[in-house]
Amino acid sequence: MATQSEANAAFYKNLGRMYGAYTGTFLGFVVLLAILEQVGVPNKILGYLFVFFTLAVYALIGVMTRTAQVSEYYVAGRRVPALYNGMATGADWMSAASFVGMAGTLFLLGYDGLAWVLGWTGGYVLVSILVGPYLRKFGAYTVPDFMAFRFGGNFTRFLAVIVLVCCSFTYVTAQVFGTGIIASRFLGMDFTVAVYVGLAGILLCSMMGGMRAVTWTQIAQYIVLIVAYLTPIIILSTQKYGLPLPQFTYGQAIADITAREQEMLRTGLATAAGLKPHIEPFINYSPLNYFGIIFCMMCGTASLPHILMRYFTTPSVREARQSVAWSLFFIFLLYFSAPAYAAFSKLEVYTNIIGRDVTALRPWLFTWGELGLIQICGKNAVNLDAAIAACKAIAGHPGVVRLQDFVINTDVIVLSTPEIAGLPYVISGLVAAGGLAAALSTADGLLLAIANALSHDIYYKMLDPNAPTFRRLLVARILLLVVAVAAAYTASHRPADILAMVGWAFSLAMAGNFPALVLGIWWKRATTLGAICGIIAGFGLCVFYLVVTRYFPGHGVTYFGMTSLLNPVTGAPIVDVAKAMAAPNAFDTWVALTGPNAHPLANRVGWFNLNNINCGLLGMPLGFLVIYVVSLVTPAPSKEMQAYIDEIRKPRGDTILQEKS
Amino acid sequence: MQSSNDEAHWSRTRSLMFTHLGIWFFFGYIIHMFVKPLNSIIIPVLGFPLGFYMAAQGSLIAFVVMLFIFARQQDRIDREHGVAEDD
């Protein structure tokens, strides 16, 4: 044992040097590929090299850090230093949606898109102040562990597992979907094949070593993703403004965009109805929905099990707090750059595409048009002739591209920036590797959260408390595999709601977990029955609102008094409910959102003009209220329990839960 | 059961929590309610409208800084009441 702990000590001492060398190697590899490109190696080969080299490195780390110890498998032995845990959390947190989608959302929504940026950062304040360090002191392996201990047993544990699986599974499916999109776009693979290749990458990281392996690969993935995200805009900013600090130079781009918007209106290139000024607030979301999104994403952050469990791995409560601060710092590096991507792309589109003669369009457009991601005059911009023909077909078209003629898929914003800046292909490959790292790292964390809850909470704690270590870890690995395959299978069918589901996951986590977690720590009087009723009521209301507004809108209108959501600018209903209710399909169930059978009311009705992504705003207050009221009418928790809560509040001393070894 | 030292520690912890929640609420919500008037102020040199800047960067910087400060403040409270972990 002695030699092993000495080896461990050396391992932790050398972390800085190891990851420094790794970063250097990675940069060297990028330079090597750049040289290969110059000597004429085709783009496709470069793309494959990028993806397989990075996947091989993650797999290598995964295999090197394999473990047969329970505490290593579930919480990485609780020895991950604050700074490194922060980096791992950053990768865990930033998904394909953050990496690829965030800048696109900001491009499309302008100021209103910043609700997501604010919501996905400010939540860490709640993690640190209200929840994370106390759970670390408690010594849980999973979030349901804490719920079960604090709120008397396996029924609460079971409820917490349901909440965890509901919010994590949809989220992990979206990540697997994201890896499929990126791999198919850059490697030209079939989408379904790409999904299973991504799956193999995910499993290689996490199968052997659980939390321990995922931690050390996530750090490696963070380095790749942040280098990949910042490189293109740093170059672009230097080209345009002579300063490699895009986060500061884009202020000028915003001023230019605003000036150009006015000019486009004057010259008839845009209509007042079609143009959404970039810095104008509350034109896409009403103020209620804007602040609702911020609030739900923040409370959701502090309730999502795959994030909370990262703070179980630090050596001390003190380091757990520092680690939250580092996490947010590393996340901040990406999020405060995303608006710069959006501004630079928008300026490029507004000045070099809008107002340009259709016959003089720049060729980078057509690579994305071929994939159906850019449309000009209502048709996919496959090539120059197709674009010209499409515009000719519109009566009275002036021959120059107007704002209303141009439609871009939001995923293209980040992926196309290297081409817009005229950078070599190697930078595009780098961006693809970064997007893949973002999707893989989040998928790993989520899969582990689900598989751990099933193996630790359901199998070990509820079904077979006497299972030996070997069998526990075997079950954990088998469940990981099963959940991963289920996620890949779901993703390969391309479910229509996949991206909205990520937002829903936050509201579900918030409604189900937040009241019970916070009151469990901060209010000794909270009782078992109170928590059980609160979780059921809060989570239930949130699920009800989501399912009815999305899948049973006709029933919502008739039986539950729902009305049309309102246009944030004019305040008029966005859909004619009376007309839709008169249609023969008004009471269809499990209705489609898009396509020929789309239901006009799906996602467009609700209470209080509340978007269903904000269902946590209904569920969470109800959860708090129910826990409060029911707790007051039931007998107070036992003296022992109250003493345990006092212990959780003090960093010094042993954890409450101890693993029997 | 609970000593007076523990009670003092918890009451200081609680008031630190409320202080930071207040700052969090200000930067997360209050300031963005005034985005329209703030947008008429342009930050010199950088060129951002202030209201936009606060949502895109200002509040984020505030969150990061306050988390590092919070970690130090809470640690100081723990140490002064003798409930901090050994270094």
Interface residues (C-beta under 8 A of the other chain):
Chain A: Y111 L114 V117 L118 T121 G122 Y124 V125 L126 S128 I129 L130 P133 Q247 F248 G251 Q252 I254 A255 I279 P281 P287 Y290 F291 I294 F295 M298 S316 V317 R318 R321 Q322 V324 A325 L328 F329 F332 Y335 F336 P339 K639 Q642 A643 D646 R649 K650 P651 R652
Chain B: M1 Q2 D6 H9 W10 T13 M17 H20 L21 W24 F27 G28 Y29 H32 M33 V35 K36 N39 I42 I43 L46 G47 F48 P49 G51 F52 Y53 A55 A56 Q57 S59 L60 I61 F63 V64 M66 L67 F68 F70 A71 Q74 D75 D78 G82 V83 A84 E85 D86
